[in-house]
Amino acid sequence: MSGMNPPAAGNPAPSPADPALGGPGSQPGAPVDLVKLQADLVAAQTSAGEWQRRFNGLQGRFGQEQEALSKANAKVMDLDTIVKTITGEREALALEVEKANKTATEAAAQAATAAAGLARTNLIATKFPQLMDFERDHLLPAGSGDALEPLLTAFAAKLGTVGTTNTAKVGETPPAPGSVPATKAVLMSQMLEARSKGAEGNAEYEALHAQLVKLEPQNASLNPQGGIS
């Protein structure tokens, strides 16, 4: 056996029983089953085609689901926009309602004030006409409703006792203008008192009227003979 080469290092020697080397496990000359191989190939190809069809079907369904999801997201966005729009409109409407309520409240208050002022003027003009000048000059006490008439009655009663330094006796001419620090209210009160005396108070009335005209020339339209117009 000296003529045989030893196996290379690292490569085990082939076993005599290896069928590929014609060992006992091999059947030299056995025919290959091409039919079986062909059938196996066809089966494998069929199975691969089936899986491809399933994959294609799933891929199509996935695309459909993806499209449906996109549409659903678009609807959600549209609904969100609608909700925001409705919310904004509701807030704007609430502001308009609040503004309208405020305007209505202010209008009602103004109407009530005007009605009270008209009622006050009517009361003074009908029951206390001698106080109209005082009302125009804002000298009458404030008040309205049922509480106003007692205030006006008390004010009218005090007109004859308004503080003054006039010591002239009844029928005498009042002090000359400038000797008494007269005011319109005092002069008007004295003129009313003089008029209440009838004919004997005419001279006093005319003197007081002259003082009033000197104090406020715009009052020259007052009629000394006919009293306060």
Beta strands, then each sheet from edge to edge (+ up, - down):
end
